[in-house]
Amino acid sequence: MSPTKIYVTAEVNGEPVKCLLDSGCKRSVIAADLAPNANLTPSQFSLFAANRASLDVLGDTTLPFVTDGHDFEADVSVSDQVEGFLLGSDWLEKQGAQWDFAHGTVPWGTNASNSIADTVRVFAAV
C-alpha cells in the first residue's frame, strides 16, 4: 500500500515540526502558532481546504527552517485555520525536488547554483 502522506521533520524557530510535503498543493502554508513573530505582508493568495472551503490568510512571509541539518527558506502563507507546516509544489519545484518513492527519499537542490542535491529521508503516515 502506498503512503497517503509524506512528511519530513523540520525545525522552525528552534522547535521540531512535522512538515507535510504536498505536491498537490500549489502554495506552501504554515499555522499561525508556528510563526508567531513572522513579519507578515498582505497576501496575494486565496487558500482553500481540500473540501474547497475558503481559509483565512493572515499574511505572507519568508520562513527560514532547517531539515536534515540544512538551512532552507520557504515563501509561505500564514493561517490560523490550518495545523502544522505544509510545503507545496511551489517550494518543491523551486528546489528541483524529485520524489523517489521506491527508496523513500526526496532529493532536492537548495538553489539553481547548487549542483549537489540534498537527499532528505522521509517518513510516511498512512
Order of alpha helices (4+ residues) and beta strands (2+ residues): beta-beta-beta-beta-beta-beta-beta-beta-alpha-beta-beta-beta
